[in-house]
């Protein structure tokens, strides 16, 4: 499980709660961050860290790791001819 999602669940917050606290319009944005499909804009990172009660550098590392893993998975997928 992605560390951001794990942390969110540990502290008992829903995707919508985090989205509201960060100031994004839907929980889908937070889900995409957790999955490594998208990364939050710089202005959201401090708010995300506060919402998840994590240091900013830890949040940035988790985002980077998730994006890296997603890229590896995408590269490994067979290319349609």
Secondary structure as GFF3:
##gff-version 3
##sequence-region A 1 81
A	DSSP	alpha_helix	3	10	.	.	.	ID=ss1
A	DSSP	alpha_helix	15	22	.	.	.	ID=ss2
A	DSSP	alpha_helix	27	35	.	.	.	ID=ss3
A	DSSP	alpha_helix	42	52	.	.	.	ID=ss4
A	DSSP	alpha_helix	56	76	.	.	.	ID=ss5
###
